[in-house]
Amino acid sequence: MWFLKMFLILGVFVAVMGFAIMNLREHVTVQLYPGRGGTYDVQMVVALFVAYVGGMFTWFLVSLARDLKIRRETGRMKRQIRTLDQELTALRNLPLEDVKADVPE
């Protein structure tokens, strides 16, 4: 299975590199703040790379927020389980004063 995974990663890497090499001479105009001027003529590969990195950073922040939320919820549930276990242990240790033993004669 690891071989298939590595082969797939290699295929994606070769495809991305091929795309980048074929478009080295292509240029695009990038305007960072619409309506304010300031246009830049950059290579398309650079623009795509910056957009990719920006998307990955956004994905990282969203995933980090979700992970922190899940960790907080897990901690809350662990504390609740600990409290319930202590309560159950206390109930198990209560004396059985009112219980009559059903012993056959």
HUURFEN-V783355 format. One record per residue. N is the residue number from 1. SS is DSSP state (helix for helix, strand for strand, loop for the rest). PSI is psi in radians with two decimals (999 if undefined). Layout:
# HUURFEN-V783355
N&SS&PSI ; N&SS&PSI
This chain:
# HUURFEN-V783355
1&loop&-0.67 ; 2&helix&-0.57 ; 3&helix&-0.76 ; 4&helix&-0.71 ; 5&helix&-0.80 ; 6&helix&-0.65 ; 7&helix&-0.70 ; 8&helix&-0.75 ; 9&helix&-0.75 ; 10&helix&-0.73 ; 11&helix&-0.76 ; 12&helix&-0.75 ; 13&helix&-0.78 ; 14&helix&-0.69 ; 15&helix&-0.76 ; 16&helix&-0.76 ; 17&helix&-0.70 ; 18&helix&-0.75 ; 19&helix&-0.74 ; 20&helix&-0.75 ; 21&helix&-0.69 ; 22&helix&-0.36 ; 23&loop&0.46 ; 24&loop&-0.60 ; 25&loop&-0.09 ; 26&loop&2.36 ; 27&strand&2.59 ; 28&strand&2.73 ; 29&strand&2.18 ; 30&strand&2.28 ; 31&strand&1.95 ; 32&loop&-0.75 ; 33&loop&1.80 ; 34&loop&2.36 ; 35&loop&-0.14 ; 36&loop&0.07 ; 37&loop&-2.65 ; 38&loop&1.03 ; 39&strand&2.61 ; 40&strand&2.42 ; 41&strand&1.91 ; 42&strand&2.84 ; 43&strand&2.53 ; 44&helix&-0.63 ; 45&helix&-0.71 ; 46&helix&-0.76 ; 47&helix&-0.75 ; 48&helix&-0.69 ; 49&helix&-0.76 ; 50&helix&-0.71 ; 51&helix&-0.68 ; 52&helix&-0.83 ; 53&helix&-0.70 ; 54&helix&-0.72 ; 55&helix&-0.70 ; 56&helix&-0.68 ; 57&helix&-0.73 ; 58&helix&-0.77 ; 59&helix&-0.72 ; 60&helix&-0.79 ; 61&helix&-0.74 ; 62&helix&-0.75 ; 63&helix&-0.67 ; 64&helix&-0.76 ; 65&helix&-0.74 ; 66&helix&-0.74 ; 67&helix&-0.76 ; 68&helix&-0.66 ; 69&helix&-0.76 ; 70&helix&-0.72 ; 71&helix&-0.71 ; 72&helix&-0.76 ; 73&helix&-0.70 ; 74&helix&-0.75 ; 75&helix&-0.73 ; 76&helix&-0.75 ; 77&helix&-0.64 ; 78&helix&-0.71 ; 79&helix&-0.70 ; 80&helix&-0.70 ; 81&helix&-0.74 ; 82&helix&-0.76 ; 83&helix&-0.76 ; 84&helix&-0.63 ; 85&helix&-0.72 ; 86&helix&-0.71 ; 87&helix&-0.72 ; 88&helix&-0.72 ; 89&helix&-0.72 ; 90&helix&-0.70 ; 91&helix&-0.64 ; 92&helix&-0.51 ; 93&loop&0.03 ; 94&loop&2.50 ; 95&loop&2.58 ; 96&loop&1.25 ; 97&loop&-0.67 ; 98&loop&0.07 ; 99&loop&2.22 ; 100&loop&2.39 ; 101&loop&2.28 ; 102&loop&1.55 ; 103&loop&2.15 ; 104&loop&2.45 ; 105&loop&999
